[in-house]
Amino acid sequence: MYSFNKTAAIMMGATLLATSSCDNSAEQSEEQIIDRPTDVKIENRHYSIDVLEALGRVSSPVLSPDGSKILYGISYESVEQNRSNNDLYVMNVDGTENNRITKTAKSEGNAVWIANGEKIAFTTAGENGAPQLWIMNADGSDRKCLTSLKNGVEGFLFSPDEKSVMVISSVKYERKADDVYPDLPDATGRIIDDMLYKHWDEWVTAIPHPFLASFDGSSVGELTDLMIGEPYEAPMRPFGGVESFAFSPDSKKLLYVSRKKTGMEYALSTNSDIYCYDIEAKTTANLTEGMMGYDTNPVFSPDGSRLAWLSMEHDGYESDKNRIFIMDVTTGEKTDLTVDWDYTVSEIAWAKDGSSIFFIAPKDGVTPVFNINVDTREVKEVANGVCDYTSLQILADKVITMRHSMLAPNEICAINLADNSVSQLTKVNDDLLAQVDMPTVVNRQVPTTDGKMMTTWVVYPPKFDPEKKYPAILYCQGGPQQAVSQFWSYRWNLALMAAQGYIVIAPNRRGLPGFGTEWNAQISKDYGGQNMKDYLSAVDDMKREAYVDAEHIGAVGASYGGFSVYWLAGHHEGRFACLIAHAGIFNMEAQYLETEEMWFANWDMGGAFWSPDPKAQATFATSPHKFVDKWTAPILITHGERDYRILSSQGEMAFNAARLNGVPAEMLIFPDENHWILKPQNAILWQRVFFRWLDKWLQGKDYQNTDKMMVSENKEDK
């Protein structure tokens, strides 16, 4: 028998955090710096994998305090170094005088203005290799490291008066053998007696906590763990960041988001709350007690009289409608601003005068910017187009944001609130994209089997000729409730697929946001149902076009999209000539017990496979592994071994099943990747194998020379 005190372990972990000075040098060897590539080879104006990898990735625009300048980042990838690097830039709010202010081998991120715009705070690696909090002058000079935390700084937030700073850092949360048996210091076993011991792509050995310290403009005081002894995350893994925190305008209170649950309860619930920490009194209050779903993204109104946040209604439903709630700070009265608005919200920001809230939400296949009056609840569309907007920085007369589409990655732009006109401020990738011929994207309305109309994006190859025939690809979205809007992806890049000579069909099938809560919710407990009929409806609708080669259509997808491919493999009735599934669910019974966030499995599957609930039984009856005997189409399977959301064993089972049934199959496994493929060389390998498979089965191309996968390394030395 043994006992283990998690609180003691967390407190011990907190003591390992120390603050001191660190390396003030920013000098780097030129050979290490990752910069904009200058040797991209473009032949015949062809949009290729190399062009995709060479594009600059624009991120995180932040307005200066006086609203005159924008701070932002651009990252580039190095295939040779197999990593990326982010540097910082500053430009005027009208896009002029664009200056690069960092040029180092180590990424600078999380950058914000401080000291009334005279300085910039950011994170980059310190002496111990972990990211630390730094400051520098607004022109990038005089860099100074403010922290030296063993576990690094994941994010930070300065109080409005800049007398305090909150930093996010992790504390120990683990039960190793030597915690229980100190005489076994080299034993590697983990002793596990509760749920959620691993999450997404990591074993849960540490959890993030907010630490608060004083700040005098040039140094950080002693850091205090605001949740010391608490075995809870703030922010929440895996996606939570600094948006989970907010200082009150008077700098006296700090809000944070946490799901204060552990183990089994944590694995079953999405009930997070917003907590208010009184800095002077050192007390904490739960502001959203009794609100049972996710409560996230707290934002105070400019005068501090109201608090806005995003709130889901149902515990356990991670894809529920995100509502905009506001609370009167004095009375505590809460109001759902979007009770009469049937779409889910992703980002919010207060107008400068506090009378309204700007927000971003998917709607009708795109993601516009909206504004809602906090008194009348009137919603107005501020900016739209065949694009998706992301990020909100508010001025009195304009909104600084980013937008992207299926044809171009993020660029910073400004929305003029006088007439809602939009101007693009950065043109990071314009010159490179101008050198290639890009596809055409068309909104096609497809009738479904239950009498509805479905928005389907169709991406046509460059120089499309309707007199010719083209092979086609059905794109199956993941999530399962993730919008097929005008998204840009560096892996599932629909324009890149079309540029290789394919017509890409991307349906907004049942279960996707942007078409009302009923459309979004329908997919739960109906995985093999209407959404699959929607996919087949889209394919059949396109097959009627003379320019579609009906004998050479493929289906591809990741995560739930991978599940979709596996399911379609047993039900497509000859529609598909080949298939590609990445990180997909193959055996739903195994998936129920292999995944970590049990709330997702319970809500979407209806419960355990041993449950007598008819909805659960109906779900598991449609598991793809039960229809392998009907598989005919050649299938490529890819997976990451560090994927703990959907284990790589799912892909391995599918590959074995295909081969045992005589179906041509290939598998690409990444031992160092998770649910996504992130390393540059792995990303290129994935793309090459992806298109090799499609080209072989849909275009009849011969890749015999690159198919020699096995090479003997035991040849006798001569």
N, C-alpha and C positions, 0 to 999 in steps of 0.2 A: 504494500500500500504506500501511497505517497500523497502529499498535499502540495498545492501550488497556489500562491497568492498573486493573481494577475495585477492587482493594484500595486503591490510591492515591486513587481517587475517593471511596470510603467514608470513608477517613481524613480527606480534605479536607472531606467533609460533616460529620464529627464536630467539626471545628474551628469550624464555623459556629454551634455551640451555645454559648450563653453564659448564665451565671447572674448575675442582678442584681436589684435591687428593681424593683417595678412599681407601677402605680397602686393606692393603698390606698383609693380612694373607691368606695363602693357606691351613691352617689346616682344615681338614674335619674329621668328625667322620667316622670310618671304616664302620659302618652300612649303611651309605648313598652311599658309593662308588659302582658304577656298574662296575663289572669286568667280565672277561671271565668266563662263566658258567662252573662249574666242575661236575655238577650232571645230565648231559644229559643222558636220558635213551634210549638206542638203543636196540631194540629187533629184532633178526634174520636179522641183517644188513639192517633194513628197514629205508629208507629215509623218514622221517616224518615231520610234522609241527614243532615239538619240535626241530629237527635238524636244520631246516631252520632258526628258530628264534635264535638259539644259535650261528650261524655263525658270525664271526667278519667282520665288514664292513670297508674296507681299502679305504682311500681317500687322495687326495690332496698332492701328492709328490712334494717337492720343493728342488731344488739343492742349496747347499751352494755356496757362491760367488766363492770359489776356485774349485768348482766342485768335491770335495772329499767326501761329505756327502749328505744324503737325509733326509729331514724332512717330516714326514707324520702323518696321523691320523688313529686310529682304534676305531670304536665305537661298543659297545655291547648294547643289550636291556635287561631291567629287566621287566619281566612280573609282578612281585610282585609290583614294584614301578610304573609300567605302563609308563615308559619313557626310553630313551636311553641316553648314555653318551659317549663322544668322548675324548680320551686322545692322547697325542703326543709322537712320537717315533723318534729316530735318528739312522741311520745306515750308514756304509760306502757305497760308490757308487757301490761296488761289492757285497753288501748284507751282509757283515760280521759286527761283533760288533754291533748287533742290541740292542739298549737300549731304555727303556721306560723312558721318562723324566717328565711326569706328572701323578699323580694318585690322582685325586680329584673327588668330587661329582658333580662338575659343568663342563660342556663340555668346552674344549678349541678348538677354531677353527680359520680359516683364517690365519694360522700360516705362517710366512715368516722369513727369515734370515735378520738381520741388523748388523751394526757395523762390517763389514767385516767377518761375521760369528761368532762373539763372543757373540752375543745376538740374541734372537728370539722375535718377536712381534706377538701378537695374540689377540683374543677377548675371553672374558669369562665374567660371570656376575660380576657386581660391587655391591656396598652397596645397591643400589636401586633395585637390581634384574635385571636390564637391562644390556645387553652386553656392555662392555667397552673395550677400547684399553689398553693392558698391554704389558710390556716387562719383559724378564727374561734372565738370563745367558743361554748359549747354553746347559748346563747340566740340566736346569730346576730350578736352585736355584735363590734366590733373586728376587722374583716376585714383580713387581711394577705396580700399576694402574696409567695410564696417563690421563684418562678422567673421568668425572662424568656427562654424558649428560642425561638429563631427559628422552629423547626418545631413548637413547642407540646408539651404533655404529653397523651398519649393515655390514660394511666392511671398508677397509682402503688401502692406497697405499702410500709408501714412495717415494720421489723423488730420482733419482740416486745418488745425492750428500748427501742425507739424511738430508738436511737442512729444508725440508718441508715435511708435511704429509697431505694427503687428507683423510678425513673420511666421510663416508656416514651416515647421520642421517635424521630422518623425521621431517617435520614441519607441523603445523596445516593446514588442508584443509577441512573445514567443515562449514556447516551453521546450527548450532543448534538453538533451540528456544531462548535461552538467548543471542545469538548474535544479534538477532533482537529485542527481548523483554527482556531486562535485569531484569525486575520485575518478571520473571518466571524462576528462577534458577533451579528448580527441574523438569521442563517440559522435556520430553524425545524425543519429536518429532523432526525429521529432515525436514527442508524445502528444497525441491528439485525443481529446475526449469531447469535442463539440464541433458544431458545423461551421462552415465558411472558414476553413483553415487555409484555403487558397482562393485567389480572386483574379479573374481575367488572365494575367500572365505572371503572377508571382505568388509564392507562398507568403502567407501573412505573418511576417516576422517583425514588422514595425507598422505603426499607424501615425497619421499626421495629427498634430495638435497646433493650436494657435499660441504663440508666445508674444507677450507684450513687454515693451521696454520704452524708456524715455529716449528722446532724441534732442540733441542741442544744436543741430545743424551740421555737425561734423563727426559726431560719434554716437554710438548706441550704448545705452546703459545696460544694467543687468536685466536679462530676459526672465520673465515669469511665465510659466506654463499655466494658462487660464483653465485648463482642464486636468490639472495634475491629479493623478490617481484614478482618473476616469478611463475605462477601457473602450472609449468611443472615438470615432473618427471625426475630425473637423479640419478640412473639408472632407466630404465623402468620396471614397474611392469608387470607380476609377477615374471619373471625369471632373470631379469638383476641383475648383481652384479659388482664386482670390475673389471671384464673383459671389462666393459664399459668405462674404464678410462686408460689413458696412459700419463706418463710424457715423454717429449722429453729427449734424452740422456744428453743434457746440463742443464736439470732441470729448464729451463726457461719458458716452456709451459706445460699446462695440457690439454689433450683432454678429452672430455666427450661426451657420447651418450645421446640424448634426442629427444623425439617426442614433439615438442613445439606446442601442440594443447590441447584444453580443450573441454569438453562437447561433443556436437554432432560431431564436427570435429575430436576429439580424438577417438570417437567410430567408425568412418567410415574409418579412415586412418591408414596405417602402415608406413607412410613416416617419419621415424626417420632420424636424421642427426648427423654428427660428428662435434662438436664445438671445437675450439681451444681458450683456455683462456691464454692470455699473462700475466704472473704473475707480471712482473714489470710494464707494461703499464696498467694493469687491464682492458684490452679490450677483446672482444670475437668476433670471426669470424666463420662463417659457412663454413666448408671445402667441404661439399657435396651438396651445393645448386643446385637444379634442378635434383638431383638423387631421384627418386620418391618412391622407396620401402624402406625396412629396410636397414639401414647402421649401422653396429655394429662391435664390437671387434677390435678397432684400435690398431695397433702394429707398433712402429717405428723400422726401421732397426738399426743394432748395431751402425752405424756411424751417424744416424739421417738424412741421405740424402733422405730416402724414407719412406713412410708410407703405410702400408698394412691394409686392412680391409675386412670384409665380406659385400657384397652388393646384395640386391634383386632388380629386375628391376621394378616390377609392384606395384603400390600403391593399397593396399587392399588385396593382395595375400600373406598370411603369410607363405605359404608352397612353395613359388617360389624357383627357383634354387639360392642357395647362391654362388655367384661368388667371386673370389679373385681379388680385385682391388688393384692397387698400384698407388701412386702419388709421383711425383718428388716434394720434399718439396720446392725447389728453384723456379721452373717454374710453379708448380701447374698442370702439365700435368698428366692426369689420364689414366690408362691402365687396361683393363680387361684381366687378365692373363689366365683365364679359358674359354675364348670365344670359344675355340675349344675342350673343355673337357666337356662332357655332363652329369656331375653328380654334386650333391649339397654338399658343404663343411660345416663342423661343427666346426673345430678348426684349428688355424694357429699359426705358430711360425717361426721366422727367423732363418736361419742357422747362425752359428757364424761369417762366413766371409761375410754375407749379399748377397751372390750370388744366393741364392735359399730360398724357403719357404717350410717348412714341413707342412703337413696338414692331417686331418682325414676326411674321407668321406665314406658313405655306398656305396657298390658296389657288385652286384651279391650275395646278401644275407649275406654278412659279412661286417665288417668295418675296412679296412686296414689303414696303414700309408703310405702317399705318399710324394713325393718331386717334386716341380716344379721350374725350372730354370727361374729366373725373366727376363732374356734377350732372351732366345730361346723359352720359354714356354713349354719346354719338360717336360712331367710328367713321373716320375718313381715310381714304387711300392717299398716301403722300407721294409714293413713287412706285411705279410698276414697270413692266417690260418683259421681254423674253430673257429673264435673268433672275438670279437670286441675290438678295441683299443680305449682308451680315455685318454686325458691329454698328454701334450707335454712339456718336459723340455729338452733343447738342450745343448749338449757338442760338442766339435769339432769332436770327434770320436764315439759318441754314442748318442742315444735318450733314455731318461728315460720316461717311460709311464706306463699305466696300461692296463690290458686286462682282459676280462671276456668271458664267453660262457654260453650257456644254461645249462651247467653242473657244473659251478663253478663261484663264485663271483669275484670281482676285486682283483687282486694281482699286485704288482709293478714289472715291468720287464725292462730290458735294451736291446736295439737294437744296435748291433755292426755294425757301418756303413761300416766297411771294407768288410764284407761278408754278411750283413743283417741277421746274426744269432741272435736269441732271447734267453735271459737267464732270468729265473724267480728269482727275488731277495727276495721277501717275500713269506712265506709259512704259512700264518696266519691260513688258514682253511684246510691245507693238511691232518693233523692228524685226524680231525673230519670226513672229507669226505672219508678218507681211511677206516673208520669203517662201511660205508654203501655201498650197491650195487647201483650204479648209472645207469640210462637209457643209451640208445644208440641213437645218433642223426644222421640221414641220409638225404642227399640232394637228393630230388626226383624231377625230371622234369615232369611236368604235362601238357598235351596239353589242350589249352583253346578253347572255342567255335569259336573264330575268327582266329584260325590257328597259335597261338603263343605258346611258351613254357614258363611255369611258374615255377620258383624255389619255391619249397615247402619243408619246414623242417618237417620231420616226426620223432617224438620222441617215441622210443619203450621202453616198460617196462624193468626193470632189468631182466636178465635171460630169455629174450624173446625166446619163442619156436614157430616157424612157424607152428607146427603141432596142436597148440591150437587155440582157438578163443578168441579174446579180444574185449571188448567194446572200442569205439573210441570217441574222442572229437575233434570237429572243433574249433580251436582258431581263433577268429575274432579280428583283430588288431584295435586299436583306432587311433586317430590323426585328420582326417582320413589319413593324409600323414606322417605316422611314420613307420620307417623301421622295418620289421620283419627280423632282422639280428640275430646274436648270442647274443641276449640281455639276461641279467639276471634281474629278478624281484623278489622282496620279497613278492609279492602278486600273480601276474600272472606268477607263476613259473612253466614252462612247465615240467621240470624234476620232480618236486613234483607231478604233475598230473600223469605223466607216472609211477612214483613209486607206485601209488595207484592201478596200474593194467590197465591203459588206454593207448591206442595208441593215441598220440596227433598229429593232422594234422594242420600245421601252414603255410598257403599259403602266398606268396608275391603277393597278388592280385593287380589288377589295382589300381593306386593311391598311391603306395609306392615308396620311393626314393631308388636309387641303381640300377635302370634299365633304366636310361635315363629320360630326361625331359618329353618326350611324355607319357611314361608309368606313370610317377608321376602325370602329369596334367590331365590325362584322367578322373579321378573320379569327378572333379568339375562339378556340374550341371548334374551329372549322378548317383546320389546316389543309385537308385534302378536298375541300369543298368549293365554294363559289370563286375564291381567288384563283384556283387552278382552272376553272371554267373560263375566267376572264383572260388568263394567259392564252388558252387555246382559241378563244374568240379573236384575240388580237392577231394571232398567227393566221387563222383561217381568213380573216378579213384582208390581210396583206397578200395572202396567196392568190387572191382573185386578180391581183395586178399582174399584167403581162410581163412586167419587168422583173418580177420576183421568180427566181429559180426554185420552184416548189419542191424539187427533189433534193435541194441542198440548203436546208435550214438547220441551224444549230441552236442550242439553248445553253446559256451560261449564267452563273450566279454564285454569290458568296453568302455564307451564314444561312439565314432563312432562304436566301436565293439558292444556296447549295442544296438545302432540303428540297426546294422546288424542283431543282434539276433531278435529284434522285427520285422524287415522286413522279415527275413527268416521264422519267425513264421507263416506268412500268405502266404508263397510261396514255402515251402519246399517239398510239395507233398509227405509227409510221410517219408522223409529221417531221421527225428530226433525224438528220443524218449523222449528227455527233453531238456530244454533250461535254460540258466542263463544269465541275462542281468544286468550289473552294470552301473549306471550313464548314461543310454542310452537315446537317443532322441526317443520318442514315437509319439508325435504329432508335426509335423514340423511347422504347422501354429502357434501353441502356442510357440514353441521354437524360432521362428523368433522374437517374441516380448518379450520373457523372457530373452534371453541371453544378454550379455553386450557388447561384442566386435562385433559390427555390421558389420565390414569389413568382418569378417569370413562368416557370414550368407549371406551377399550380394554376395560375390565372389562364394561361394560353392553352394548356393541355386539359384543364378541367380537374386536375388532381393526379394521384398516383395511378399506375397501370393496374394495381390491385384493388383500386376503389370500385365499389359497385355503381358509382354515379354513371348513368348512361352517357353523359357528355364525355367523360373521361374514356369510357370504353369505346365510344365512337372515334375519338381522337387516335387512340393507339391502334385501332383496327385499320387505320389508313397509313401506318408507318411504312416508309418506302422499302424497308428490308423484307416486307411480306410479299412484295411483288417482283422480286428479282427474277423469277422464272419467266417474266414477260419482257425482260430487258433485251434489246436488240441493237441499240445504237452504240457505237464506240464511245468510250467515256474517259476523259482525263480528270484525275482527282488530285487536288493540291491541298496542303495543310501545313500548319506550323505546330511543332511539338510542344511549344510553350503556350499553346492555346488551352486555357482551363475553362473557357466558356463552352466550347465544343471540342472535346478531346480529339487528338489526331487519330485515336483508335476508331473513331467514326469513319474517317476516310479510309483507313486500312481495311476495315470490315467491308466497305463498299468495293474497294479494289479487289479484294480476295473473292468477293461474291461474283463480281463481273468475270474475273478470270476463270473461276470454277464453272461458270455457266457458258464459257466459250465466247464471251463478248470481248472484243479488242479493248484493252484498257492500259493506261499508263498512269503512274503516280509520281508526284513531285512533293517531297517532304522536306521541310526546313527545320533543322534541329534548334535553331537560334531565333525563330520568329514566333509571334503569337497569333492572334486572330487576324492581324494584318501582316503584310510583308513590308518591312520598313527600311531595311538596309539597302543602299543603292544597288549594289551588285546583285543582291537577291531579287530586287524589284525588276532589274533588267532580265535576269534569268527567268523569272516568272513570265514576263511579257513574251520573251522569245519562245518559251515552251507553249504558252497560250496560243500564239499565232501559228506556230508550227503545227499544232494539233488541228486548228481550224482550217489552215491552208491544205493540210493533207486530205481531210475528209470532205471539205466543202468546195475546194478548188482543184483538187487532184495534183497538188504540187509534190514533187519528189524531194524529200529531205533525207535521203538515204545516207549521205555523208555525215550528217549531224546526228544520226540515230545510233551511232556506235557508242553506247553508254558504258560498255565494259572494256577496260584496258588492263592488261596484265602488267603488274609492277614487279614481278618476280623473275624477270628475265636474267639469265646468267651473264655476269660481267665478262666481257671479252678483253 
